[in-house]
Amino acid sequence: MFVQQKKENYEEKEEEEVIIINNLVTKICDLYSQISSLDSLKPSKDVDTLFTQLVHTCIPPCPKFDIDKLPKRVQKIRSNLIRLCGKAEGLLESHFSTILTTSSYKNPLNHLKIFPYYNNYLKLSQLEYQILSQHFKNNQQPKKIAFVGSGPLPLTSIVLAMNHLKNTTFHNYDIDDSANSKASALVVNDDDVSKRMVFKTIDVMNVTSELSQYDVVFLAALVGMDRDEKIKVIEHLGKYMAQGSILMLRSAHGARVFLYPVVDTHSDLTGFEVLDVFHPTDEVINSVVIARKHHYCDDDPMVMPLPGVNTSSSSSASAGAPINILLPNKCSHGIEVFNPLNNMIEELGFEENLS
């Protein structure tokens, strides 16, 4: 009797969760329809409103989406939506970079808070710095970092350089010369950051032996808009990065997969050893993946060897909340940050009416 009641309760809960997810996907698809009908994705009241609604819809914790099991129509919408989000994000960054560099600000870096998502970047950079620090010996900092896909408003590089890695040099790669021109203009009047910030206009697929000089390579979320493109870039980095160097990637989890591409840590990181995966559940959208180029060398003075991964709790990017860090293993897919209850939610499918 007890077993039967437990089974019925489980099935009822599962059915309720499937309904919730179906409603969520329906709302996302409706927002996609409205966004794709816009005449322009440049910053405006309509654009800001729709993308704000989309982000708020995707943020709340929800069961994992199995992307491969999404109905074909929804998969296509997701792919198109990611590209629209990427285009809108680029236009938004370009817009505010122009404002910062054409205003009467003596040093634009002192006024970055006018960018509406600046606080999110502060939290994300804090999180990434903490994750990165756990994999270097004796509190040493990387000497050189490459950021691939830095864009016209390279906030990650800037925030890390200003707040966390004050002796590190940053080489920012972007395929768009105008984006690099705007980014360079942001830092030129800052005596410290301008000396440690380099901008290079080139397709990273054409960068080879130069990649071996970096202790850490950051790969922006929107470099490689679909899985095949992303894998090609990762394979290229894996071919030319130095052995033992670190690759920091951004991914997505839950409904956030409708905003950004996903890096599959089981299959997409050939040539790298995944160290940890962090899935924020607050307004920081991106998951963070840290991996190390294979063939670790024991005498490397910088990189923390497994199993020396720091497992102590540390202050998170969100109001001092603890990050629970677990040792990576072959069975773990990722670690939920800020909300451990998310690990208890099971993966659910979608109803046929979405196909």
C-alpha positions in Angstrom: 0.0 0.0 0.0 2.8 2.4 1.0 4.8 1.6 -2.1 1.7 2.1 -4.4 1.0 5.5 -2.7 4.6 6.5 -3.1 4.5 5.5 -6.8 1.3 7.5 -7.4 2.7 10.6 -5.7 5.9 10.4 -7.8 3.9 10.0 -11.0 1.6 12.9 -10.0 4.6 15.1 -9.2 6.3 14.1 -12.5 3.2 15.0 -14.5 3.0 18.4 -12.8 6.6 19.1 -13.6 6.2 18.1 -17.2 3.2 20.5 -17.5 5.3 23.3 -15.9 8.1 22.7 -18.4 5.8 22.5 -21.4 4.3 25.9 -20.3 7.8 27.3 -20.0 8.8 26.2 -23.4 5.5 27.5 -24.9 6.2 30.9 -23.3 9.8 30.9 -24.7 8.6 30.0 -28.2 6.0 32.9 -28.0 8.8 35.3 -27.0 10.9 34.0 -29.9 8.0 34.7 -32.3 7.9 38.3 -31.1 11.6 38.8 -31.1 12.1 37.4 -34.6 9.4 39.8 -35.8 11.3 42.9 -34.7 12.5 45.2 -37.4 15.8 45.7 -35.6 17.7 44.3 -32.6 19.4 47.5 -31.8 18.7 48.7 -28.2 15.2 50.1 -27.9 12.2 49.9 -25.6 10.6 47.0 -27.4 13.9 45.1 -27.8 14.9 45.7 -24.1 11.4 44.6 -22.9 11.3 41.4 -24.9 14.8 40.2 -24.0 14.3 41.1 -20.4 11.2 38.9 -20.4 13.1 36.1 -22.1 15.9 36.2 -19.6 13.6 36.3 -16.6 11.7 33.3 -18.1 14.8 31.3 -18.5 16.6 32.1 -15.2 14.5 30.2 -12.6 15.9 26.7 -11.7 14.2 23.9 -13.6 14.9 20.4 -14.6 17.7 19.7 -17.0 16.8 20.0 -20.7 18.0 17.1 -22.8 18.6 19.1 -25.9 18.8 16.1 -28.2 15.3 15.0 -27.1 13.6 18.4 -27.7 11.1 18.3 -30.5 12.6 19.3 -33.8 10.6 22.5 -34.0 11.8 23.6 -30.6 15.4 22.7 -31.4 15.2 24.9 -34.4 13.7 27.7 -32.4 16.4 27.4 -29.8 19.1 27.5 -32.4 17.6 30.6 -34.0 17.0 32.2 -30.6 20.6 31.8 -29.6 21.7 33.6 -32.7 19.2 36.4 -32.1 20.4 36.8 -28.6 24.0 36.9 -29.7 23.3 39.6 -32.3 21.3 41.6 -29.8 24.0 41.3 -27.2 26.7 42.5 -29.6 24.6 45.5 -30.6 23.9 46.3 -26.9 27.6 46.2 -26.1 28.6 48.2 -29.1 25.9 50.8 -28.2 27.3 51.3 -24.6 30.9 51.1 -25.7 30.2 54.0 -28.0 28.5 56.0 -25.3 31.4 55.4 -22.9 34.1 56.4 -25.4 32.3 59.4 -27.0 31.1 61.0 -23.8 33.2 63.5 -21.8 34.5 60.9 -19.4 38.2 61.3 -18.7 38.4 57.5 -18.0 35.5 55.4 -19.3 36.5 52.5 -17.1 35.2 54.6 -14.1 31.7 54.7 -15.6 31.1 51.1 -16.6 28.2 50.8 -14.3 26.0 52.6 -16.9 26.0 49.3 -18.8 22.7 47.6 -17.6 24.3 44.2 -17.0 27.5 45.4 -15.4 26.7 43.9 -12.0 26.2 40.5 -13.6 29.7 40.7 -15.1 31.1 41.6 -11.7 29.5 38.5 -10.2 30.5 36.3 -13.1 34.1 37.5 -13.1 34.3 37.0 -9.3 33.1 33.5 -9.7 35.5 32.7 -12.6 38.4 34.2 -10.6 37.6 32.0 -7.6 37.3 28.9 -9.8 40.5 29.7 -11.6 42.4 30.4 -8.3 41.6 27.0 -7.0 43.7 25.4 -9.8 46.9 27.4 -9.4 49.6 26.7 -6.8 50.5 29.0 -3.9 48.1 31.8 -4.9 50.2 32.5 -8.0 48.4 34.3 -10.8 48.6 33.6 -14.5 51.1 35.9 -16.4 49.2 35.9 -19.7 45.5 35.3 -20.4 43.9 35.2 -23.9 40.2 36.0 -24.2 38.7 34.7 -27.5 35.7 36.7 -28.6 36.2 39.8 -26.5 33.9 42.1 -28.4 33.4 45.9 -28.2 32.9 45.9 -24.4 35.4 43.3 -23.0 34.0 43.5 -19.5 35.4 40.1 -18.3 39.0 41.1 -19.2 38.6 44.6 -17.8 37.0 43.5 -14.5 39.5 40.7 -14.0 42.4 43.1 -14.8 41.1 45.9 -12.5 39.8 43.8 -9.5 41.4 40.4 -9.4 44.5 39.8 -11.7 46.4 43.1 -11.3 49.7 41.7 -12.6 48.3 39.8 -15.5 48.5 40.7 -19.2 45.3 40.2 -21.3 45.3 39.5 -25.0 41.8 40.0 -26.4 41.0 38.3 -29.7 38.1 39.3 -31.9 37.4 38.9 -35.6 35.7 42.3 -35.8 38.2 45.2 -36.2 35.5 47.8 -35.2 34.8 45.9 -32.0 38.5 46.0 -31.1 38.8 49.7 -31.9 35.9 50.5 -29.6 37.4 48.2 -26.9 40.8 49.8 -27.2 39.3 53.3 -26.8 37.7 52.2 -23.5 41.1 51.4 -21.8 43.5 53.9 -23.5 43.1 56.5 -20.7 43.7 54.1 -17.9 47.4 54.1 -17.0 47.4 50.7 -15.5 44.9 48.6 -17.6 46.0 50.1 -20.9 49.5 48.7 -20.4 48.2 45.2 -19.7 45.5 45.0 -22.4 46.2 44.0 -26.0 43.6 43.8 -28.8 44.2 41.5 -31.8 41.9 41.4 -34.8 42.0 37.9 -36.2 39.9 34.7 -36.5 41.2 32.5 -33.7 41.2 29.6 -36.1 44.1 31.3 -37.8 46.0 31.6 -34.5 48.4 28.7 -34.0 51.7 28.6 -32.1 50.9 32.0 -30.5 48.3 30.2 -28.3 51.1 28.3 -26.5 52.2 31.5 -24.6 49.0 31.7 -22.5 48.5 30.2 -19.1 44.8 30.6 -19.4 42.5 30.9 -22.4 38.9 32.2 -22.0 36.4 31.2 -24.7 33.4 33.5 -24.9 30.0 31.9 -24.8 29.0 33.1 -28.3 32.2 32.0 -30.1 30.8 28.9 -31.9 27.0 29.5 -32.1 26.2 25.8 -32.6 27.8 22.6 -31.3 29.8 21.9 -34.5 31.3 25.4 -34.6 32.1 25.3 -30.9 33.8 21.9 -31.1 36.0 23.0 -34.0 37.2 26.0 -32.0 37.8 23.8 -28.9 39.7 21.3 -31.0 41.8 24.1 -32.5 42.6 25.5 -29.0 43.5 22.0 -27.8 45.9 21.5 -30.7 47.9 24.7 -30.0 47.5 25.6 -26.3 50.4 24.7 -24.0 50.3 21.4 -22.1 48.9 22.0 -18.6 47.4 25.4 -19.5 43.8 26.1 -18.5 40.7 26.6 -20.7 37.8 28.5 -19.2 34.5 28.1 -21.1 31.0 29.4 -20.6 28.0 27.1 -21.1 24.4 27.0 -20.1 22.1 24.8 -18.0 18.4 24.3 -17.6 16.2 26.7 -19.6 19.2 28.9 -20.0 20.1 26.7 -22.9 17.7 28.9 -24.9 20.0 31.8 -24.4 23.5 30.4 -24.9 25.2 27.4 -26.5 26.0 24.4 -24.4 29.3 22.7 -23.9 29.0 19.0 -23.4 31.7 18.2 -20.9 31.6 14.5 -21.7 32.1 14.8 -25.5 33.1 18.3 -26.6 36.4 18.7 -24.8 38.6 16.2 -26.5 42.2 16.8 -25.5 41.2 18.5 -22.2 40.6 17.2 -18.7 37.5 18.7 -17.1 38.3 19.9 -13.7 35.0 21.4 -12.5 31.6 22.7 -13.8 29.6 25.4 -12.0 25.9 26.1 -12.6 24.8 29.4 -11.0 21.2 29.7 -10.2 21.0 33.4 -9.7 21.0 36.2 -12.3 24.4 35.1 -13.5 23.3 33.3 -16.7 26.3 31.3 -17.8 27.6 28.1 -16.4 31.4 28.0 -16.0 33.6 25.1 -17.2 37.2 24.8 -16.3 39.4 22.3 -18.1 43.1 21.6 -18.4 45.1 20.7 -21.6 46.1 17.1 -21.4 49.5 15.6 -20.4 50.0 17.6 -17.2 53.7 18.0 -16.4 54.6 17.4 -12.8 57.2 20.1 -12.6 54.9 22.8 -13.9 55.3 25.6 -11.3 51.9 27.1 -11.8 49.1 24.6 -12.4 47.6 22.7 -9.5 47.7 19.0 -10.1 44.7 16.7 -9.6 44.0 15.4 -7.0 45.1 18.7 -5.4 41.9 20.4 -6.4 40.9 22.8 -3.7 37.7 21.4 -2.1 37.2 24.0 0.6 34.2 26.3 0.5 34.9 29.8 -0.7 32.9 33.0 -1.0 30.7 33.1 -4.1 29.9 36.0 -6.4 26.5 36.3 -4.9 26.4 38.1 -1.5 29.0 35.8 0.1 27.0 32.6 -0.4 29.2 29.5 -0.2 30.2 27.6 -3.3 30.2 23.9 -2.7 33.1 22.4 -4.6 33.4 18.7 -5.3 36.3 16.6 -6.6 35.7 16.0 -10.3 35.2 12.4 -11.4 34.2 10.4 -14.4 30.6 10.2 -13.2 29.9 13.8 -12.3 28.3 16.0 -15.0 28.5 19.3 -13.0 28.0 21.0 -9.7 25.1 23.2 -8.9 26.1 26.4 -7.3 23.9 28.4 -4.8 21.1 25.9 -4.8 21.9 22.3 -3.9 18.3 21.2 -4.3 18.7 21.5 -8.0 20.6 18.2 -8.0 17.4 16.4 -6.8 15.3 17.5 -9.9 15.1 14.8 -12.5 15.4 15.2 -16.2 12.0 15.3 -17.8 10.7 14.9 -21.4 8.3 17.1 -23.4 4.8 16.4 -24.5 4.0 15.6 -28.1 2.0 18.7 -28.5 5.2 20.7 -28.8 6.4 18.7 -31.8 
